[in-house]
Amino acid sequence: MSKGKERYVYLGIGGNLGDRVSTLSNSLTAIQERIGTIERHSSLYETPPWGYTQQPEFLNAAVVLKTNLPALEILGIAKELERAAGRATNHPRWHERPLDIDILIVEGEVINSEELTVPHIYMAARAFVLVPLAEIAPEIVHQTIGLRIETLRDLCPPSDRSNVKKYLTPDW
């Protein structure tokens, strides 16, 4: 694929199987090596599962990086990294997994295709995405809703926000 202009991409990363901290830490290294230069990452947050709730709690974080890769190429690499971390491809949606990488926002792009929707289709309703993202990029604007990330975070129900707890670990 041809490379385009360098821009910021915001990712959500998470997982709830295995050594969660190590898996997410290793994913940062792989993202840096394969996708682009990581500018910042949020703290880790422990959160209850969303969608299918009969599973372990997740650790989640947000990452901002600079890259010139096309969004679909980033998606392909993200799926490769998930599989390499042990994610099963035959599980139903929202089930347990060691690694999940979501493209949240791509600077200057709105994508609505069969393979990818950017901004992420569910991000505005998920405190576990918005809390870490607001930590590193409160001022960016959701391109289709037109509100800042910190505003979207604050619009989440207080009970949802209170379930997103900072996870303190020296390994992150």
C-alpha positions in Angstrom: 0.0 0.0 0.0 1.2 3.5 -0.7 2.1 5.6 2.3 0.4 8.9 2.8 1.0 12.1 4.8 2.1 11.6 8.4 -0.7 12.2 10.8 -1.9 11.3 14.3 -3.7 8.1 15.0 -5.4 7.3 18.3 -5.7 3.7 19.3 -7.5 1.9 22.1 -5.8 -1.2 23.5 -7.0 -3.7 26.0 -7.1 -7.3 27.1 -8.4 -9.5 29.8 -6.6 -12.8 29.4 -3.1 -13.9 30.6 -0.6 -11.4 31.9 -2.5 -8.3 30.9 0.2 -5.7 31.8 2.9 -7.6 29.9 0.7 -8.2 26.9 -0.3 -4.5 26.7 3.3 -3.4 27.3 4.5 -5.7 24.5 1.8 -4.4 22.2 3.3 -0.9 22.6 6.7 -2.1 21.4 5.0 -3.9 18.4 2.9 -0.9 17.5 6.1 1.3 17.6 7.9 -1.1 15.4 5.2 -1.8 12.9 2.8 1.1 12.8 4.4 4.4 13.9 6.1 6.5 16.5 4.2 6.5 19.8 3.9 10.0 21.1 2.0 9.3 24.3 0.1 6.5 26.1 -2.4 6.7 28.9 -2.3 5.1 32.3 -3.8 1.6 32.5 -7.4 1.3 33.6 -9.2 -1.7 34.9 -12.7 -2.0 33.6 -15.6 -4.4 33.7 -16.3 -6.2 30.4 -18.7 -4.6 27.9 -21.2 -6.4 25.8 -20.6 -10.0 27.0 -20.2 -9.6 30.8 -19.4 -13.2 31.9 -15.6 -12.8 31.6 -12.6 -11.3 33.5 -12.1 -7.6 33.9 -10.1 -5.8 31.2 -7.1 -3.5 31.3 -7.5 -0.7 28.8 -5.3 2.2 27.6 -5.2 4.8 24.8 -2.2 5.5 22.6 -1.5 8.4 20.2 1.1 7.8 17.5 2.3 9.4 14.3 2.2 7.3 11.2 2.0 7.6 7.4 0.4 4.2 7.0 -3.2 4.1 5.5 -5.9 3.2 8.0 -6.7 -0.1 6.4 -3.0 -1.1 6.7 -3.0 -0.2 10.4 -6.1 -2.3 10.8 -4.4 -5.3 9.2 -1.3 -4.9 11.4 -3.5 -4.5 14.5 -5.3 -7.8 13.6 -1.9 -9.5 13.1 -0.7 -8.3 16.5 -3.9 -9.5 18.2 -3.5 -13.0 16.7 0.2 -13.1 17.6 -0.8 -12.3 21.2 -3.2 -15.3 21.2 -6.5 -13.8 20.2 -8.9 -16.5 18.9 -10.5 -15.5 15.6 -13.6 -17.8 16.1 -14.9 -16.2 19.3 -18.2 -14.3 19.3 -17.9 -10.5 19.4 -16.9 -8.9 22.8 -15.6 -12.1 24.3 -12.4 -12.5 26.3 -9.1 -11.9 24.5 -5.5 -11.3 25.5 -5.3 -8.3 23.1 -7.7 -6.0 21.4 -6.5 -3.0 19.3 -9.1 -0.5 18.1 -8.5 2.4 15.7 -10.4 5.2 17.5 -9.5 8.3 15.5 -7.4 9.1 12.4 -6.5 12.7 12.1 -8.3 14.2 9.1 -10.2 11.1 8.1 -13.7 9.8 8.5 -14.0 6.2 7.2 -17.2 4.3 6.8 -16.5 1.0 5.0 -17.4 -2.6 5.5 -13.9 -3.2 7.1 -13.5 -0.1 9.2 -15.4 2.8 10.7 -13.4 5.8 12.0 -14.1 7.4 14.4 -14.7 4.1 16.1 -18.5 3.4 16.0 -18.9 2.8 19.7 -16.2 5.0 21.3 -18.6 7.9 22.2 -20.6 5.5 24.4 -17.7 3.7 26.1 -16.2 5.3 29.3 -13.5 2.7 29.2 -12.3 4.2 25.9 -13.0 7.9 26.7 -11.4 8.0 30.1 -7.9 6.9 28.9 -8.2 8.8 25.7 -9.2 12.0 27.5 -6.1 11.6 29.7 -3.8 11.9 26.7 -5.9 13.9 24.2 -8.8 15.8 25.9 -8.9 18.5 23.3 -9.3 16.4 20.1 -12.7 16.5 18.5 -14.7 13.5 17.5 -15.0 14.2 13.8 -18.7 13.2 13.3 -20.1 14.2 16.6 -18.2 17.5 16.9 -17.5 17.3 20.6 -14.2 17.2 22.4 -13.1 13.9 23.9 -13.2 15.3 27.4 -16.8 16.4 26.8 -17.8 13.0 25.5 -16.2 11.5 28.6 -18.1 13.8 30.9 -21.4 12.9 29.1 -21.0 9.2 30.0 -23.1 8.2 32.9 -21.3 8.7 36.3 -21.8 5.0 37.0 -19.9 4.1 33.8 -17.1 6.5 34.6 -16.7 5.3 38.1 -16.2 1.7 36.9 -13.0 2.8 35.0 -10.4 2.6 37.7 -6.7 3.5 37.3 -4.6 0.4 37.5 -1.2 1.3 39.1 1.7 -0.9 38.2 5.4 -0.2 37.9 5.7 -2.3 34.7 3.7 0.2 32.6 
